[in-house]
Amino acid sequence: MSATGDEYDAIVVGGGHNGLVCAAYLAREGLRTLVLERRPEVGGMAGTHELLPGVRVPALAHTLGRLRPSIARDLDLAGLGLSLVQPDARVSAPRPDGRAVTLWTDPARTAAELAATGIVGERDAERYEEVDQALRALASALAVLNGRTPPDLAGPSLADALAGMRASLASRSRVPAGSGGLLRVLPMAVADLVAEWFESDALRALLSARAVRLSALGPLMPGTAGLLIADAAGADAGLAGETVYARGGPAALSAALAAAARTAGAEIRTDAEVVAVRAVARRAAGVRLASGAEINAPLVAAGVDPQQALLKLIDPELLGPRLSWRAANIRQAGASAKVNLALRDLPPFNGLTSDGAARMRGRIVIAPSMTYLVRAMRAAKHGRLAAEPYLEATVPSLVDGGLVDEGNPSGTRHVMSVVAQAAPYRLREGDWQSRREELGDIVMGTLERHAPGIGALVVARQVVTPLDIERGWAATGGHPLHAEADLGQWFAWRPLHGYGRYRMPLSGFYLCGAGAHPGGGVTGAPGQLAAREMIADWHAREG
């Protein structure tokens, strides 16, 4: 289709990282592509915020370790200025007794340290490398499914059946016989899975926390073992998980993706809010902006969350009452908040001040026991703020000094990014406007118990509630993953049964954000896979 003026082959609604990935692939294929972003800048949750003059901190996402390697290669992100840093310490967990568990990049180093410190039992230290390999095998098997478009369960074809068989065979070939395989593990509660692996409560809690991070689920919920496997499937990281920073903060990734899209020929417009997908004869025909302007395109992809895509962008008459009801019941209420801190000096975390602060370069997890983690997530389930929340913190200025300008007016030397669970979107008492600083105080109190004296180091504090996530980043329910990622909203069922192949009810309209398979996190995979389907439909249409 030749296009002039405000006519394009494809429009991408939302300039988050998935939207930019989708646009870059479409443009590389020769489609005239337009990205429309309602905010003044692209990047969405992968952004860097100026907390104080000369002091920058990750706005929401603080690590980028699950970015799909094929995307980085295809789009030459390194050539476009993206520089990634991976510290040796992947994650550390301070203990109330003053010690800490650290999981290093090298499993052998981790096992040796666990044995030497005696924080975990001798059996757990001996088994660590074996369990690490088992998790990698399970993750490799799941990565096969995460790298392909789900089959059409509403009307499967022979091709879908064969693809499913191939995926199944590939998965089985990667998993050791003694593990029970993915079909056994995926529906399990992560608490049960880690109990099979280790005896140490500290190690169980640290691994379980990774499974429920950014979700509203607790470690006793069925299917949370699958979330741990899914997180590991994003990278070859094993039990330690992936911790990767971008120099310049997460916005550096977004800038590189935007450059890749523009280099391929895509156009990007900011301050351009899309309010509707236009339709002609039940086919997408373009979009309408808040300004009233209309832009034409036969293909439209939405990087927004599923409820926005279905309930706000499509005419209700086209969606129909039954599908509207189903869309309204997509589970999208989040339980995650964020606290960003400017600090005068490094925080003195228990057990992490040796080795030149090397242990603080990775993720710092406050979840000292399974009971602690269960209680925190249970509070969110009932609409309450956890008195002792599960926290995941990073000190990105330790590996990227450019985040803090030398001689800045506030005297800040480091920044800290803290993801706080559990902070329910729907509070049983009060509202987020009145309880925002209460949440900040709870987080600081929890940090103080594990890093005594940190409160005196704080120069500035920013509290981002689930309501802020909804309003600031247009994520319905304030869910960072756009929708809960349990088995009921996974693979071919994400976001809804019958719509797991990126194609939405309106022909020519697609979902390319985190609410589509394979889900949230900074992977770029939904954008990449959605673009693949759009390109296939484009060639079928043109051919």
Steps between C-alpha positions, in 0.01 A plus 500: 500500500652831401438770755518878502427755767328342800471157344719214611530127462514445875441702815635401842310645796741556787874562494601268780783256436268238347337756274839622380617144435184426303538820297866432423424154359206628296709779353786262423253302291424811295168599656452872546461504877391765749540484879262714705593563865279705733788598732767761411762224466510138388606207715204451731599312814858467369583860580747705703366776726682809628439480873704814577714731285788285382356184661327236287331174601308222322137612490344152526696207348848492648669202329500388136641149522219326312523702178484242222849461347359457149343847524827659607674330204232563239468867586873554570427669830866503600582684178232752590661581833357245744760393756401230748675413827463170684651479849637173636267518801155426360299523823566538872265452793593666832416291807376625839806340664733736311603251233382479139442244227657596165440315175781565252512460122716190545296221668818331625607819677156528658503138617847537651403818685179348632700207635764726656264743673267238639194718432339198336543133583772283351249309286367821341850624420586165341179495293516861382675438168279198422181698564637791300540273199151358547349848500695594189368189325140579593548861392650392169196283436259783580699739282397286201136582568573862583674546168204404282145615438255287701273262308144601415306316770168636373551332162830315482633407160727212402790745489426608858482138615834419337659812647373401844642149460837638396503735799408214732774276365754780521397570857528137607843470344631781722369386838671228707283194550509530878349849507150400401508751214314821434153349517561404861683813608301784338179455707686467832521760773853635507513432875458128425757499221775669701420271795587206274828667413630640831461472878615854581217742567721791394572346161139396447376853574756665273402282203127524570520879512626500143191305393246747641691819418272758331198272537210500746547131580645336808752214501233249607287567190487226233689595186760719668768240431429573135578867563843407633566282195373778271734753659791261452392436140575861416874441536749226577522608862408199714422540869676835531274672250601774261623844605597732217513881494507741207748785525284809521216306662212315333434802277821411314332181378193694392718753316680221315170333405361832377816553295464149355140570401589831339802351324271239348267775379236526772363837610445575870264765635479586869224694678262314271227320695294241312139480619352256248584247232290584196324220316342453160301182436640346820859560389750740654531810287717722721475696823346816639703727727384702799548807282235368263748425223463171315787296357444213258667158502374146433713360785488631857696355794438599861781494754253596773349258752225258384209676670592831339542335162165325516279726710627847411634482147235282333138610450289306757253405228779325310625326813159377614371444856652155560852593397471830686412306814793262450742788441381679815590187699862480388695505825701821488500632858861540607667480839832669425625845589832679461712716727790692346768641729786746470769416758801680645693173515466127451244334728656273765311177427560211737769270361550700178760761589806281439664433162490867406117496484517242220206315654284811472546524124232239438141487619451529877203299623328545834309175551683324783257209540210324332270614779606860439428471128164327548384761749601789276311370197202388708457856626471626143245231419276646770554863397744588777849646499748244622662610824820329379495506119709289268752737341733474204752783486783597271774762531557565128742787567750238621538371144402817311654807656349716226164490676629744762684813387810576700451811709120498466331763723338247736821317585353170378757225439274203424147417394293203607204346319263297720211284377257447788257212539232486621317820420151417372342713229168478686544601862251375757536822700578849374645584159842538347495877514474492879721193558784566256750620762391226740619251241828687468545491877430125511759439229757716679430323830556163332823621341618639836470157661732353237720804435520681835553872450370521144233752600765757590651467151182589308516827308175454308223242477243432230211260561326351196173325588300255286261788426797706374597209275148491359482874439858573405565199280142420391508152657147407604496383861858616548640160400861528374452184290175631341316189626556228757721222365355190665409193293151631430656793311803332347603377154191449279279640780677837514318732514187292425414159361457540126719812479843368590649548152529882520197550273216684671127467414523777241675374187832679452526595870773336713628499858878543527551596866574311819139378520574273202707180495758440645421772752664784690849599593745684278533228236363656181360157414130598468594779261726274296248216471206732429698663219568156354126426483421844358761459229361158408148645475632794297663274243189283483291812441735644239562168329 
